[in-house]
Amino acid sequence: MYYLIVRNLGAPRCIDRNQKDVYEDEMSFDCTPHLECDPKEFVKEVEIICTEHPEDPFVAMVFRD
């Protein structure tokens, strides 16, 4: 499983998960969810767009278990 994680006030929060690594720069996500996840291995960083603030790109991290 792959997890998309953002940091909010320094605390990591999982906002999306998928069986495959589908995460790419400029994808759009709702950045408010806080999903259960068990990240183990860092894969990459991507620059996403949060639907709450579409004018500000946001760096997110992709992990896998």
N, C-alpha and C positions, 0 to 999 in steps of 0.2 A: 504494500500500500504506500502511496505517496501522499505527503501532507504539505499544504501551503500554510506557512506560518508568518505572522506579522508580529512586530513588537509594539505594544501600546504601553506607554509610560514605563518602558524597560521590561515589562513582563511579556513573554511569548504567548501567542494565542493562535490556535489552529482555526483557520477560517474556511478551509476546503480540504477534501481528501478524494483520491481517485486511485483506481487499480493501476493506472498507467501514468507515466510522467507526461502529462498534457500541458504543463505550465510553460508559458512563453511570455516574453516582454509584451506590454501593452494590452494584456487581457484585462477584462473588467470583472470585479468581484464585489460582493457585499462584504465589507470588512468588519461587520459587527458580530457575526457568529463566534461562538466559543465551543468548538467541537472536541470531543474526546479524541486523543491521538497518542501514539507511542513512538515519537520520532527517535531514530537511532543513528542514522548516517546522513550527514549533510550532502546534498546533491549539487545545488547551485543557488544563485540569487537571480531573481527576476524583478523587473520594474513593472508593477501592475497599476491599474486605475481602480481606486475605491469608489463605488457608486455614490457614496456619501459626499465625496469631495473630488469630483472628476477633473478639476483643473490642476490638481497636485499629484504627480506620479509618486508612487510609494514603493520602496524596496521591500520585497518579501523573500523569504527563504524557503527552499524546497528540501524536504527531508524524506527519507524512506525508512521503513522498519526492517 
